[in-house]
């Protein structure tokens, strides 16, 4: 098996993911659809050989011990990949996510204009949420690049692994990779705050310590961008609060009410007007009303606040989906299948 041939073929088909699993032909995901590639069935030895081609001795030792390994891999003049090596049925398998070499501009992502306005914030916490593969990393990269072209500031990114590779323009950008440059997100964030940053990107708020440090950084005057695997704003707020012990949750609600600036929740759809994907986006901005809701544990009111403040740039997921449908970007079936309130959206689309 020639790894380079598989990756080049996937690149020519604009695949978002490549899967190498023993006993199967290589597979690629193109516009959400898994498609077999025209290569021979992979053996355990051929997948192991591909893995050895991509990692060093230290990474091999970590994989042998943990049976899982996350790392980045670059093919010169082709593409970068976020790779997970794992064991399934006693054999090595690889899942590779394509990372575009060039950071897309904000205007190319079909995102609401309000997201561009968030890049002007001087401080606070901005969260981009959604399922795996919903475009969170791309949105954050576009936001970082917009600030890189505008400000003279210091940006530190903490990632697992480094995805988009930034070139410092007006900003000084440092990128640190989990495992290679720092042992944990919380350790990297703790030390980043001593490195004179203006803006910090935390790849994911995975645990209590990382979340607490991110909120403290936002509270002390930094702009902090991060992600969570949540599907909407109200769930995001509850997930953060639930990380803390019950006796601390009132205090954390107050802190989150003060520091949170916005929650962007994304879902990707396959386009019907042309090849590619397009995001539906829920946006919650932290107005005084939203801050009070967070402090007073009334997060069930957040969807109503979003719906009644569209003039400020807020939008619900279902309204965003409806807009994509009426613009002929997505199918009615896909729209209803991924709606928060399918029956309500179906009536809206039929009106």
BANUTI-82636 format. One record per residue (C-alpha): x, y, z; chain; residue number from 1; residue in one letter. Coordinates in steps of 0.02 Angstrom, whole numbers, plus 50000, padded with zeros to 5 digits. Layout:
residues N
+-------+-------+-------+-------+-----+-----+
!  east ! north !    up ! chain !   n ! res !
+-------+-------+-------+-------+-----+-----+
!     X !     Y !     Z !     A ! NUM !   A !
...
+-------+-------+-------+-------+-----+-----+
END
This chain:
residues 351
+-------+-------+-------+-------+-----+-----+
!  east ! north !    up ! chain !   n ! res !
+-------+-------+-------+-------+-----+-----+
! 50000 ! 50000 ! 50000 !     A !   1 !   X !
! 50065 ! 50172 ! 49954 !     A !   2 !   X !
! 50003 ! 50297 ! 50084 !     A !   3 !   X !
! 50049 ! 50444 ! 49973 !     A !   4 !   X !
! 49939 ! 50378 ! 49830 !     A !   5 !   X !
! 49790 ! 50356 ! 49945 !     A !   6 !   X !
! 49808 ! 50532 ! 50016 !     A !   7 !   X !
! 49831 ! 50609 ! 49845 !     A !   8 !   X !
! 49674 ! 50522 ! 49779 !     A !   9 !   X !
! 49575 ! 50581 ! 49931 !     A !  10 !   X !
! 49640 ! 50757 ! 49905 !     A !  11 !   X !
! 49585 ! 50755 ! 49722 !     A !  12 !   X !
! 49409 ! 50708 ! 49779 !     A !  13 !   X !
! 49409 ! 50844 ! 49914 !     A !  14 !   X !
! 49383 ! 50713 ! 50050 !     A !  15 !   X !
! 49361 ! 50775 ! 50227 !     A !  16 !   X !
! 49414 ! 50609 ! 50307 !     A !  17 !   X !
! 49513 ! 50453 ! 50260 !     A !  18 !   X !
! 49494 ! 50287 ! 50352 !     A !  19 !   X !
! 49622 ! 50147 ! 50343 !     A !  20 !   X !
! 49555 ! 49989 ! 50427 !     A !  21 !   X !
! 49628 ! 49814 ! 50411 !     A !  22 !   X !
! 49516 ! 49699 ! 50310 !     A !  23 !   X !
! 49435 ! 49842 ! 50212 !     A !  24 !   X !
! 49482 ! 49947 ! 50062 !     A !  25 !   X !
! 49531 ! 50126 ! 50108 !     A !  26 !   X !
! 49376 ! 50234 ! 50133 !     A !  27 !   X !
! 49352 ! 50421 ! 50114 !     A !  28 !   X !
! 49213 ! 50539 ! 50168 !     A !  29 !   X !
! 49160 ! 50663 ! 50034 !     A !  30 !   X !
! 49022 ! 50787 ! 50080 !     A !  31 !   X !
! 48970 ! 50675 ! 50228 !     A !  32 !   X !
! 48958 ! 50515 ! 50122 !     A !  33 !   X !
! 49078 ! 50368 ! 50154 !     A !  34 !   X !
! 49147 ! 50303 ! 49989 !     A !  35 !   X !
! 49266 ! 50156 ! 49956 !     A !  36 !   X !
! 49426 ! 50200 ! 49865 !     A !  37 !   X !
! 49493 ! 50102 ! 49717 !     A !  38 !   X !
! 49636 ! 50019 ! 49812 !     A !  39 !   X !
! 49666 ! 49840 ! 49873 !     A !  40 !   X !
! 49597 ! 49781 ! 50040 !     A !  41 !   X !
! 49713 ! 49834 ! 50180 !     A !  42 !   X !
! 49808 ! 49710 ! 50289 !     A !  43 !   X !
! 49863 ! 49733 ! 50469 !     A !  44 !   X !
! 50043 ! 49748 ! 50409 !     A !  45 !   X !
! 50001 ! 49879 ! 50277 !     A !  46 !   X !
! 49909 ! 49990 ! 50402 !     A !  47 !   X !
! 50051 ! 49969 ! 50528 !     A !  48 !   X !
! 50174 ! 50017 ! 50392 !     A !  49 !   X !
! 50075 ! 50175 ! 50353 !     A !  50 !   X !
! 50073 ! 50221 ! 50538 !     A !  51 !   X !
! 50261 ! 50196 ! 50556 !     A !  52 !   X !
! 50287 ! 50311 ! 50408 !     A !  53 !   X !
! 50195 ! 50452 ! 50500 !     A !  54 !   X !
! 50259 ! 50444 ! 50681 !     A !  55 !   X !
! 50423 ! 50445 ! 50776 !     A !  56 !   X !
! 50493 ! 50324 ! 50906 !     A !  57 !   X !
! 50422 ! 50420 ! 51054 !     A !  58 !   X !
! 50248 ! 50418 ! 50977 !     A !  59 !   X !
! 50264 ! 50232 ! 50939 !     A !  60 !   X !
! 50300 ! 50199 ! 51122 !     A !  61 !   X !
! 50148 ! 50301 ! 51175 !     A !  62 !   X !
! 50038 ! 50208 ! 51052 !     A !  63 !   X !
! 50101 ! 50039 ! 51111 !     A !  64 !   X !
! 50056 ! 50085 ! 51290 !     A !  65 !   X !
! 49891 ! 50178 ! 51268 !     A !  66 !   X !
! 49824 ! 50091 ! 51109 !     A !  67 !   X !
! 49768 ! 50264 ! 51050 !     A !  68 !   X !
! 49869 ! 50408 ! 50979 !     A !  69 !   X !
! 49820 ! 50581 ! 50915 !     A !  70 !   X !
! 49945 ! 50675 ! 50808 !     A !  71 !   X !
! 49961 ! 50787 ! 50656 !     A !  72 !   X !
! 50042 ! 50735 ! 50492 !     A !  73 !   X !
! 50092 ! 50840 ! 50342 !     A !  74 !   X !
! 50125 ! 50790 ! 50163 !     A !  75 !   X !
! 50227 ! 50927 ! 50081 !     A !  76 !   X !
! 50139 ! 51015 ! 49937 !     A !  77 !   X !
! 49980 ! 50919 ! 49974 !     A !  78 !   X !
! 49892 ! 50935 ! 50142 !     A !  79 !   X !
! 49899 ! 50920 ! 50332 !     A !  80 !   X !
! 49800 ! 50791 ! 50429 !     A !  81 !   X !
! 49736 ! 50767 ! 50605 !     A !  82 !   X !
! 49762 ! 50582 ! 50636 !     A !  83 !   X !
! 49697 ! 50459 ! 50765 !     A !  84 !   X !
! 49780 ! 50288 ! 50772 !     A !  85 !   X !
! 49685 ! 50155 ! 50869 !     A !  86 !   X !
! 49660 ! 49969 ! 50888 !     A !  87 !   X !
! 49503 ! 49880 ! 50829 !     A !  88 !   X !
! 49482 ! 49691 ! 50838 !     A !  89 !   X !
! 49665 ! 49680 ! 50887 !     A !  90 !   X !
! 49726 ! 49771 ! 50731 !     A !  91 !   X !
! 49787 ! 49947 ! 50694 !     A !  92 !   X !
! 49668 ! 50071 ! 50613 !     A !  93 !   X !
! 49688 ! 50253 ! 50561 !     A !  94 !   X !
! 49562 ! 50395 ! 50550 !     A !  95 !   X !
! 49630 ! 50548 ! 50461 !     A !  96 !   X !
! 49543 ! 50717 ! 50455 !     A !  97 !   X !
! 49596 ! 50834 ! 50316 !     A !  98 !   X !
! 49656 ! 51006 ! 50372 !     A !  99 !   X !
! 49651 ! 51137 ! 50238 !     A ! 100 !   X !
! 49821 ! 51219 ! 50215 !     A ! 101 !   X !
! 49749 ! 51393 ! 50195 !     A ! 102 !   X !
! 49640 ! 51473 ! 50328 !     A ! 103 !   X !
! 49477 ! 51521 ! 50242 !     A ! 104 !   X !
! 49420 ! 51703 ! 50259 !     A ! 105 !   X !
! 49265 ! 51734 ! 50365 !     A ! 106 !   X !
! 49162 ! 51787 ! 50214 !     A ! 107 !   X !
! 49195 ! 51620 ! 50127 !     A ! 108 !   X !
! 49115 ! 51517 ! 50267 !     A ! 109 !   X !
! 48933 ! 51575 ! 50247 !     A ! 110 !   X !
! 48930 ! 51625 ! 50431 !     A ! 111 !   X !
! 48820 ! 51761 ! 50505 !     A ! 112 !   X !
! 48899 ! 51935 ! 50503 !     A ! 113 !   X !
! 48887 ! 51944 ! 50693 !     A ! 114 !   X !
! 49026 ! 51814 ! 50709 !     A ! 115 !   X !
! 49145 ! 51931 ! 50620 !     A ! 116 !   X !
! 49097 ! 52066 ! 50747 !     A ! 117 !   X !
! 49151 ! 51952 ! 50889 !     A ! 118 !   X !
! 49332 ! 51965 ! 50829 !     A ! 119 !   X !
! 49330 ! 52146 ! 50889 !     A ! 120 !   X !
! 49299 ! 52097 ! 51071 !     A ! 121 !   X !
! 49439 ! 52153 ! 51188 !     A ! 122 !   X !
! 49410 ! 52020 ! 51321 !     A ! 123 !   X !
! 49293 ! 51882 ! 51379 !     A ! 124 !   X !
! 49250 ! 51703 ! 51334 !     A ! 125 !   X !
! 49184 ! 51652 ! 51162 !     A ! 126 !   X !
! 49133 ! 51471 ! 51136 !     A ! 127 !   X !
! 49107 ! 51380 ! 50971 !     A ! 128 !   X !
! 49011 ! 51218 ! 50998 !     A ! 129 !   X !
! 48942 ! 51073 ! 50899 !     A ! 130 !   X !
! 48967 ! 50890 ! 50860 !     A ! 131 !   X !
! 49131 ! 50821 ! 50796 !     A ! 132 !   X !
! 49154 ! 50875 ! 50616 !     A ! 133 !   X !
! 49036 ! 51024 ! 50629 !     A ! 134 !   X !
! 49168 ! 51150 ! 50574 !     A ! 135 !   X !
! 49214 ! 51221 ! 50745 !     A ! 136 !   X !
! 49402 ! 51223 ! 50708 !     A ! 137 !   X !
! 49376 ! 51309 ! 50541 !     A ! 138 !   X !
! 49268 ! 51446 ! 50618 !     A ! 139 !   X !
! 49395 ! 51477 ! 50756 !     A ! 140 !   X !
! 49539 ! 51479 ! 50632 !     A ! 141 !   X !
! 49449 ! 51608 ! 50525 !     A ! 142 !   X !
! 49419 ! 51716 ! 50680 !     A ! 143 !   X !
! 49603 ! 51704 ! 50731 !     A ! 144 !   X !
! 49658 ! 51748 ! 50554 !     A ! 145 !   X !
! 49543 ! 51900 ! 50550 !     A ! 146 !   X !
! 49624 ! 51964 ! 50709 !     A ! 147 !   X !
! 49797 ! 51921 ! 50641 !     A ! 148 !   X !
! 49765 ! 52036 ! 50494 !     A ! 149 !   X !
! 49698 ! 52179 ! 50600 !     A ! 150 !   X !
! 49787 ! 52191 ! 50768 !     A ! 151 !   X !
! 49962 ! 52198 ! 50837 !     A ! 152 !   X !
! 49936 ! 52073 ! 50977 !     A ! 153 !   X !
! 50005 ! 51911 ! 51047 !     A ! 154 !   X !
! 49900 ! 51755 ! 51010 !     A ! 155 !   X !
! 49934 ! 51585 ! 51089 !     A ! 156 !   X !
! 49843 ! 51430 ! 51029 !     A ! 157 !   X !
! 49836 ! 51266 ! 51128 !     A ! 158 !   X !
! 49781 ! 51125 ! 51013 !     A ! 159 !   X !
! 49764 ! 50935 ! 51001 !     A ! 160 !   X !
! 49842 ! 50925 ! 50876 !     A ! 161 !   X !
! 49887 ! 51088 ! 50788 !     A ! 162 !   X !
! 49768 ! 51099 ! 50640 !     A ! 163 !   X !
! 49778 ! 51258 ! 50535 !     A ! 164 !   X !
! 49955 ! 51324 ! 50530 !     A ! 165 !   X !
! 49956 ! 51514 ! 50551 !     A ! 166 !   X !
! 50085 ! 51634 ! 50484 !     A ! 167 !   X !
! 50109 ! 51785 ! 50597 !     A ! 168 !   X !
! 50052 ! 51941 ! 50506 !     A ! 169 !   X !
! 50021 ! 52091 ! 50618 !     A ! 170 !   X !
! 50003 ! 51977 ! 50769 !     A ! 171 !   X !
! 50134 ! 51864 ! 50846 !     A ! 172 !   X !
! 50057 ! 51689 ! 50846 !     A ! 173 !   X !
! 50124 ! 51542 ! 50944 !     A ! 174 !   X !
! 50047 ! 51369 ! 50922 !     A ! 175 !   X !
! 50071 ! 51233 ! 51053 !     A ! 176 !   X !
! 50023 ! 51051 ! 51025 !     A ! 177 !   X !
! 49962 ! 50933 ! 51159 !     A ! 178 !   X !
! 50089 ! 50797 ! 51194 !     A ! 179 !   X !
! 50229 ! 50878 ! 51095 !     A ! 180 !   X !
! 50235 ! 51052 ! 51173 !     A ! 181 !   X !
! 50130 ! 51031 ! 51333 !     A ! 182 !   X !
! 50069 ! 50883 ! 51437 !     A ! 183 !   X !
! 49887 ! 50941 ! 51459 !     A ! 184 !   X !
! 49774 ! 51084 ! 51406 !     A ! 185 !   X !
! 49765 ! 51145 ! 51586 !     A ! 186 !   X !
! 49956 ! 51148 ! 51602 !     A ! 187 !   X !
! 49974 ! 51238 ! 51436 !     A ! 188 !   X !
! 49842 ! 51366 ! 51483 !     A ! 189 !   X !
! 49915 ! 51394 ! 51657 !     A ! 190 !   X !
! 50085 ! 51434 ! 51583 !     A ! 191 !   X !
! 50015 ! 51529 ! 51434 !     A ! 192 !   X !
! 49946 ! 51659 ! 51554 !     A ! 193 !   X !
! 50126 ! 51697 ! 51604 !     A ! 194 !   X !
! 50180 ! 51721 ! 51423 !     A ! 195 !   X !
! 50100 ! 51892 ! 51397 !     A ! 196 !   X !
! 49955 ! 51840 ! 51282 !     A ! 197 !   X !
! 49813 ! 51953 ! 51226 !     A ! 198 !   X !
! 49712 ! 51813 ! 51145 !     A ! 199 !   X !
! 49713 ! 51628 ! 51192 !     A ! 200 !   X !
! 49634 ! 51486 ! 51092 !     A ! 201 !   X !
! 49603 ! 51329 ! 51194 !     A ! 202 !   X !
! 49565 ! 51182 ! 51080 !     A ! 203 !   X !
! 49434 ! 51110 ! 51198 !     A ! 204 !   X !
! 49375 ! 51141 ! 51376 !     A ! 205 !   X !
! 49384 ! 50956 ! 51420 !     A ! 206 !   X !
! 49392 ! 50958 ! 51609 !     A ! 207 !   X !
! 49360 ! 51063 ! 51762 !     A ! 208 !   X !
! 49537 ! 51128 ! 51780 !     A ! 209 !   X !
! 49547 ! 51187 ! 51598 !     A ! 210 !   X !
! 49374 ! 51266 ! 51609 !     A ! 211 !   X !
! 49416 ! 51356 ! 51772 !     A ! 212 !   X !
! 49579 ! 51424 ! 51699 !     A ! 213 !   X !
! 49493 ! 51480 ! 51539 !     A ! 214 !   X !
! 49361 ! 51575 ! 51637 !     A ! 215 !   X !
! 49493 ! 51654 ! 51749 !     A ! 216 !   X !
! 49592 ! 51708 ! 51596 !     A ! 217 !   X !
! 49435 ! 51788 ! 51523 !     A ! 218 !   X !
! 49397 ! 51871 ! 51689 !     A ! 219 !   X !
! 49572 ! 51947 ! 51699 !     A ! 220 !   X !
! 49563 ! 52038 ! 51532 !     A ! 221 !   X !
! 49608 ! 51909 ! 51399 !     A ! 222 !   X !
! 49502 ! 51859 ! 51250 !     A ! 223 !   X !
! 49482 ! 51670 ! 51263 !     A ! 224 !   X !
! 49413 ! 51562 ! 51121 !     A ! 225 !   X !
! 49370 ! 51380 ! 51148 !     A ! 226 !   X !
! 49254 ! 51236 ! 51101 !     A ! 227 !   X !
! 49134 ! 51115 ! 51184 !     A ! 228 !   X !
! 49040 ! 50965 ! 51114 !     A ! 229 !   X !
! 48868 ! 51037 ! 51149 !     A ! 230 !   X !
! 48728 ! 51071 ! 51025 !     A ! 231 !   X !
! 48657 ! 51237 ! 51083 !     A ! 232 !   X !
! 48685 ! 51385 ! 51198 !     A ! 233 !   X !
! 48579 ! 51329 ! 51345 !     A ! 234 !   X !
! 48660 ! 51157 ! 51347 !     A ! 235 !   X !
! 48831 ! 51241 ! 51340 !     A ! 236 !   X !
! 48796 ! 51347 ! 51493 !     A ! 237 !   X !
! 48730 ! 51196 ! 51590 !     A ! 238 !   X !
! 48878 ! 51088 ! 51539 !     A ! 239 !   X !
! 49000 ! 51216 ! 51609 !     A ! 240 !   X !
! 48903 ! 51237 ! 51772 !     A ! 241 !   X !
! 48885 ! 51048 ! 51793 !     A ! 242 !   X !
! 49074 ! 51026 ! 51788 !     A ! 243 !   X !
! 49084 ! 51107 ! 51960 !     A ! 244 !   X !
! 49035 ! 51036 ! 52130 !     A ! 245 !   X !
! 48860 ! 51086 ! 52186 !     A ! 246 !   X !
! 48924 ! 51202 ! 52323 !     A ! 247 !   X !
! 49021 ! 51306 ! 52194 !     A ! 248 !   X !
! 48889 ! 51319 ! 52059 !     A ! 249 !   X !
! 48809 ! 51483 ! 52114 !     A ! 250 !   X !
! 48980 ! 51566 ! 52116 !     A ! 251 !   X !
! 49021 ! 51494 ! 51944 !     A ! 252 !   X !
! 48855 ! 51554 ! 51872 !     A ! 253 !   X !
! 48901 ! 51729 ! 51927 !     A ! 254 !   X !
! 49076 ! 51714 ! 51852 !     A ! 255 !   X !
! 49011 ! 51641 ! 51689 !     A ! 256 !   X !
! 48877 ! 51776 ! 51680 !     A ! 257 !   X !
! 49015 ! 51907 ! 51690 !     A ! 258 !   X !
! 49142 ! 51829 ! 51570 !     A ! 259 !   X !
! 49044 ! 51740 ! 51434 !     A ! 260 !   X !
! 49024 ! 51847 ! 51278 !     A ! 261 !   X !
! 48945 ! 51729 ! 51151 !     A ! 262 !   X !
! 48905 ! 51549 ! 51109 !     A ! 263 !   X !
! 48908 ! 51494 ! 50926 !     A ! 264 !   X !
! 48832 ! 51321 ! 50896 !     A ! 265 !   X !
! 48859 ! 51243 ! 50725 !     A ! 266 !   X !
! 48787 ! 51101 ! 50621 !     A ! 267 !   X !
! 48852 ! 51060 ! 50447 !     A ! 268 !   X !
! 48738 ! 51019 ! 50300 !     A ! 269 !   X !
! 48776 ! 50948 ! 50130 !     A ! 270 !   X !
! 48739 ! 51078 ! 49997 !     A ! 271 !   X !
! 48618 ! 51041 ! 49855 !     A ! 272 !   X !
! 48663 ! 51192 ! 49747 !     A ! 273 !   X !
! 48845 ! 51138 ! 49724 !     A ! 274 !   X !
! 48971 ! 51016 ! 49800 !     A ! 275 !   X !
! 49020 ! 51060 ! 49977 !     A ! 276 !   X !
! 48954 ! 51093 ! 50151 !     A ! 277 !   X !
! 48867 ! 51242 ! 50232 !     A ! 278 !   X !
! 48842 ! 51278 ! 50418 !     A ! 279 !   X !
! 48681 ! 51314 ! 50510 !     A ! 280 !   X !
! 48726 ! 51421 ! 50659 !     A ! 281 !   X !
! 48642 ! 51465 ! 50823 !     A ! 282 !   X !
! 48712 ! 51624 ! 50899 !     A ! 283 !   X !
! 48684 ! 51683 ! 51077 !     A ! 284 !   X !
! 48756 ! 51852 ! 51127 !     A ! 285 !   X !
! 48775 ! 51891 ! 51311 !     A ! 286 !   X !
! 48661 ! 52040 ! 51332 !     A ! 287 !   X !
! 48616 ! 52100 ! 51509 !     A ! 288 !   X !
! 48459 ! 51991 ! 51499 !     A ! 289 !   X !
! 48561 ! 51836 ! 51456 !     A ! 290 !   X !
! 48686 ! 51872 ! 51596 !     A ! 291 !   X !
! 48543 ! 51881 ! 51721 !     A ! 292 !   X !
! 48472 ! 51717 ! 51655 !     A ! 293 !   X !
! 48640 ! 51632 ! 51682 !     A ! 294 !   X !
! 48664 ! 51703 ! 51857 !     A ! 295 !   X !
! 48487 ! 51655 ! 51909 !     A ! 296 !   X !
! 48492 ! 51478 ! 51839 !     A ! 297 !   X !
! 48352 ! 51511 ! 51713 !     A ! 298 !   X !
! 48441 ! 51437 ! 51561 !     A ! 299 !   X !
! 48276 ! 51364 ! 51497 !     A ! 300 !   X !
! 48234 ! 51544 ! 51446 !     A ! 301 !   X !
! 48384 ! 51561 ! 51330 !     A ! 302 !   X !
! 48296 ! 51497 ! 51171 !     A ! 303 !   X !
! 48158 ! 51627 ! 51193 !     A ! 304 !   X !
! 48286 ! 51767 ! 51219 !     A ! 305 !   X !
! 48377 ! 51714 ! 51060 !     A ! 306 !   X !
! 48214 ! 51714 ! 50960 !     A ! 307 !   X !
! 48163 ! 51888 ! 51022 !     A ! 308 !   X !
! 48332 ! 51971 ! 50991 !     A ! 309 !   X !
! 48363 ! 51935 ! 50808 !     A ! 310 !   X !
! 48391 ! 52121 ! 50776 !     A ! 311 !   X !
! 48551 ! 52108 ! 50882 !     A ! 312 !   X !
! 48620 ! 51967 ! 50775 !     A ! 313 !   X !
! 48558 ! 51821 ! 50879 !     A ! 314 !   X !
! 48481 ! 51675 ! 50787 !     A ! 315 !   X !
! 48414 ! 51504 ! 50834 !     A ! 316 !   X !
! 48472 ! 51345 ! 50748 !     A ! 317 !   X !
! 48303 ! 51316 ! 50668 !     A ! 318 !   X !
! 48293 ! 51493 ! 50598 !     A ! 319 !   X !
! 48467 ! 51471 ! 50526 !     A ! 320 !   X !
! 48416 ! 51304 ! 50449 !     A ! 321 !   X !
! 48259 ! 51384 ! 50375 !     A ! 322 !   X !
! 48363 ! 51522 ! 50297 !     A ! 323 !   X !
! 48477 ! 51394 ! 50216 !     A ! 324 !   X !
! 48326 ! 51301 ! 50148 !     A ! 325 !   X !
! 48242 ! 51457 ! 50077 !     A ! 326 !   X !
! 48407 ! 51505 ! 49994 !     A ! 327 !   X !
! 48407 ! 51333 ! 49909 !     A ! 328 !   X !
! 48568 ! 51279 ! 49995 !     A ! 329 !   X !
! 48498 ! 51122 ! 50080 !     A ! 330 !   X !
! 48359 ! 50995 ! 50056 !     A ! 331 !   X !
! 48197 ! 50996 ! 50155 !     A ! 332 !   X !
! 48232 ! 50820 ! 50217 !     A ! 333 !   X !
! 48402 ! 50867 ! 50288 !     A ! 334 !   X !
! 48332 ! 51027 ! 50363 !     A ! 335 !   X !
! 48196 ! 50937 ! 50461 !     A ! 336 !   X !
! 48309 ! 50792 ! 50510 !     A ! 337 !   X !
! 48432 ! 50906 ! 50601 !     A ! 338 !   X !
! 48310 ! 51034 ! 50672 !     A ! 339 !   X !
! 48294 ! 51064 ! 50858 !     A ! 340 !   X !
! 48104 ! 51065 ! 50840 !     A ! 341 !   X !
! 48067 ! 50964 ! 50681 !     A ! 342 !   X !
! 47877 ! 50981 ! 50681 !     A ! 343 !   X !
! 47884 ! 51169 ! 50708 !     A ! 344 !   X !
! 48015 ! 51190 ! 50572 !     A ! 345 !   X !
! 47914 ! 51083 ! 50450 !     A ! 346 !   X !
! 47766 ! 51200 ! 50472 !     A ! 347 !   X !
! 47882 ! 51351 ! 50448 !     A ! 348 !   X !
! 47954 ! 51279 ! 50286 !     A ! 349 !   X !
! 47781 ! 51242 ! 50219 !     A ! 350 !   X !
! 47715 ! 51418 ! 50253 !     A ! 351 !   X !
+-------+-------+-------+-------+-----+-----+
END
